[in-house]
Each structure stands twice: as structure tokens, then as C-alpha cells.
Amino acid sequence: MQLIYQSYYFSSKQKNKIILISRFMYQLLRSILFCFHPEQVHYFSMNVLKAICNTGLGRWCVQQLFKPDDQPIQVAGLHFRNPVGLAAGFDKNASYLHALDMLGFSHVEIGTVTPLPQAGNEKPRLFRLKKDNALINRMGFNNEGVDVVNQHLLAWRKKHPQSTLIVGGNIGKNKVTPNEEAWKDYLLCFETLYDAVDYFTVNVSSPNTPGLRALQDVEALEVILQKLSDALRARKIQKPVFLKIAPDMNEADALAAAALVARLQLTGMIISNTTISRNNLKTPASTLERIGAGGLSGMPLKNRAQQLLKVIATSYGNRLVLVGSGGIFTTDDARERMEAGARLIQIWTSFVYAGPSVIKNILRK
Ligand SMILES: Cc1cc2nc3c(=O)[nH]c(=O)nc-3n(C[C@H](O)[C@H](O)[C@H](O)COP(=O)(O)O)c2cc1C
């Protein structure tokens, strides 16, 4: 049976029709899903997708509908089948890698992972700003802890040894760990996940762990990055290490962080995480007040993330590998980001608003 449907392939005309239909279907589905709470919808949709991808026919349909043709690119010594990845925070515990692989992401950044499991902030903690095509979240690094996540990764690798999906490990510190000891948390996550991931991202830029962003200050950052750099050099196999920064950093501080990454000969930077700014939103101030604190992602983040990337690319584009994240919805957004100096891009919010066809859509031209 599997052979019969695997031997049937669609022409590109048929494929375009299917994309249009699936986009329309997602709009319909979205209007239903958006009646429910975003965090519930997140887990519900991913569990349904996971179940579908666990059957031969389901997997085949998902691939036919959503998986783009390869547009391979070599970055930081790794082979990516296209430049579009899923940003951190979507699959925090590495629970949905197979399904995300079937959708066509070239890479998925799991985490943020902390040494100990954490429940994160009180719910509700994820909110839609439909008028702005944006989200506000204050998840607070909810995750099952580095040991469990490592087990998930190793199990996935054992079950899918042929997968070409690149997996990044986004690492952070526990809420209870004081900033002076934060390096120990980063180092522990780094050592634990070393064999299970393809690259690392050091997250010091989430607005939802009190005091975390103070670690972006160059002196504090140097302590963490130096320890990781030493641990990396002690390894036989070298893995890329990125620093992920906040869009709210001023340009001088962002450049100082870039200088440090370059001096320590780490790989590059992911620009950027969510913002605490609430400027230029269509969502009424009263709604924003009701939602409260958290990181804003999606369309309103686009210009700032693009601008900060450009600033860093101008000075460090030839020494650092830059990854663009923040408000990327369309081919044009992706192209602009890559023309500004990004080698790869990552999406999160556009996946929620535009659905799984967004990857194919971005890669269309
Ligand atoms: C609900 C949610 C949770 C997130 N969690 C993390 C996280 O744990 N670690 C991290 O580095 N970034 C996290 N992010 C930030 C995203 O990885 C991404 O950098 C940001 O949302 C900007 O991209 P976007 O505009 O495409 O959403 C999270 C974003 C959202 C919306």
C-alpha cells in the first residue's frame, strides 16, 4: 500500500493548486483554532500533527502538501536543506522533531533548555495580537530539564537515523540560579546536550526570566562565553555556537557582544529574540495593559530585527555567521534579511498565523 502512494507524485501545477487549497483550508481551520487559548491550541495541533506523521499515509500527505524542494546551503560546516528553520521556544522539549522534519524545516532549535525542569510562569502566558499578526509570551523557560530533553533527542536520533534535519540546542539558566552562577547552568546544558545536537545557541535575551538580559552585558557575557569556548576547544568534534540577542539592545552594546563572540572565535549570532517594546501596535492600549508583561514577536518586530542585523552585519558580517529571526512572514521578508547579511532565517509567529505552508511559501522564489 505504502509503495502505491509513494510512487505517485504531483506535477508542479498540481502542487501549486494544492498549496492554494491548503492555505485556504488553514485559514478556515485557523478561525476555529483561534477561538481557543493559544497554548492549548499549540499542544493540541502539534499532537495531532505528530499522530498524523506517525502513519505512512499521513506522513506522505504532509510531505506532499508542505515539504518544499531542497535549496541546500552549507552554513557553519553544516548542511541545511534550505535556509528556513523553526526558532527556539516552539518545541521546547524536542517532542515534535519528526513532524517538524516532515513539514520541511531545515532546522529546529529546541529549548530553551535549563538544567532542572521548570514549570514556567503562571498561565495564561501566551496571547495573540491578531490585528498586529503578533504574539506576546511570558512562558518563562517552561521545559522538562536537560536530562529528559537529551533522552528525547537521543531517542529521535535512534528512530530516525537518516533524518537530515539539523537540531540546535538553545540553552539557558534556571530561574532560581543567581546570575553570578549562571555560567554553571549554561555549561551543564552544553556538556549534557553535546552529542545530541548539531549546534548550540546561548540564550541570554529572553525577557521572561527575571534578570536574564543583564547577562548580555559584556562582562557577564564574557564569563559564560569563555567557559563555553574552553569546553568547546576541549572537544574533538567542534560544534557551532551562536549567541542570541534581544532587539532592545542598543547598537553599541550589540556590537560589543558581537566583538566578544568574534574574539572568542564562536560561530555567530541570532538576531533577534522577542521585544519588550509595545510601540506602533494596532492592538488597543487597554488590551495590552490587560495582557501585561512579556516578549512581543511577529510582524511588529520585523523592522527592528532587520535593522539590528544590518548593523552587526556591516561590522562583523565577514567574521560571524548571522541568523535572522523576528517578523519573517514572506519571501520578501526572508530575502531582505538574507540581503542584509543573514545566512539562515528562523520563524515562529508566522507559522502560527500563516500555517505550515509558510515554509514553502517563503522558499517559493
Ligand atoms: C511562545 C514563544 C516562546 C518562545 N520561547 C523562546 C525560548 O524559549 N528561547 C528563545 O531563545 N526564544 C524563544 N522565543 C523567541 C523566538 O525563538 C523568536 O526568536 C521570536 O519569536 C522572533 O521570531 P518571530 O517573530 O518569527 O516569532 C519564543 C517565542 C514565542 C512566541
The ligand as a MOL file (V3000), in Angstrom:
LIG
                    3D

  0  0  0     0  0            999 V3000
M  V30 BEGIN CTAB
M  V30 COUNTS 31 33 0 0 0
M  V30 BEGIN ATOM
M  V30 1 C 5.7170 31.4430 22.7100 0
M  V30 2 C 7.1490 31.7620 22.4020 0
M  V30 3 C 8.1410 31.1530 23.1500 0
M  V30 4 C 9.4780 31.4400 22.8840 0
M  V30 5 N 10.4390 30.8190 23.6220 0
M  V30 6 C 11.7400 31.0590 23.3440 0
M  V30 7 C 12.7570 30.3730 24.0510 0
M  V30 8 O 12.4820 29.5450 24.9110 0
M  V30 9 N 14.0520 30.6740 23.7470 0
M  V30 10 C 14.3860 31.5790 22.7720 0
M  V30 11 O 15.5760 31.7870 22.5240 0
M  V30 12 N 13.4380 32.2160 22.0700 0
M  V30 13 C 12.1350 31.9890 22.3280 0
M  V30 14 N 11.1720 32.6270 21.6080 0
M  V30 15 C 11.5630 33.6150 20.5910 0
M  V30 16 C 11.5710 33.0090 19.2020 0
M  V30 17 O 12.5240 31.9790 19.1360 0
M  V30 18 C 11.8700 34.0640 18.1170 0
M  V30 19 O 13.2170 34.4680 18.2230 0
M  V30 20 C 10.9750 35.2820 18.2200 0
M  V30 21 O 9.6500 34.8850 18.4580 0
M  V30 22 C 11.0170 36.1340 16.9590 0
M  V30 23 O 10.5990 35.4230 15.8330 0
M  V30 24 P 9.0840 35.5330 15.2340 0
M  V30 25 O 8.7630 36.9760 15.0740 0
M  V30 26 O 9.1730 34.7740 13.9420 0
M  V30 27 O 8.1890 34.8820 16.2090 0
M  V30 28 C 9.8280 32.3550 21.8440 0
M  V30 29 C 8.8000 32.9520 21.0930 0
M  V30 30 C 7.4850 32.6610 21.3490 0
M  V30 31 C 6.4180 33.3200 20.5150 0
M  V30 END ATOM
M  V30 BEGIN BOND
M  V30 1 1 1 2
M  V30 2 1 2 3
M  V30 3 2 2 30
M  V30 4 2 3 4
M  V30 5 1 4 5
M  V30 6 1 4 28
M  V30 7 2 5 6
M  V30 8 1 6 7
M  V30 9 1 6 13
M  V30 10 2 7 8
M  V30 11 1 7 9
M  V30 12 1 9 10
M  V30 13 2 10 11
M  V30 14 1 10 12
M  V30 15 2 12 13
M  V30 16 1 13 14
M  V30 17 1 14 15
M  V30 18 1 14 28
M  V30 19 1 15 16
M  V30 20 1 16 17
M  V30 21 1 16 18
M  V30 22 1 18 19
M  V30 23 1 18 20
M  V30 24 1 20 21
M  V30 25 1 20 22
M  V30 26 1 22 23
M  V30 27 1 23 24
M  V30 28 2 24 25
M  V30 29 1 24 26
M  V30 30 1 24 27
M  V30 31 2 28 29
M  V30 32 1 29 30
M  V30 33 1 30 31
M  V30 END BOND
M  V30 END CTAB
M  END
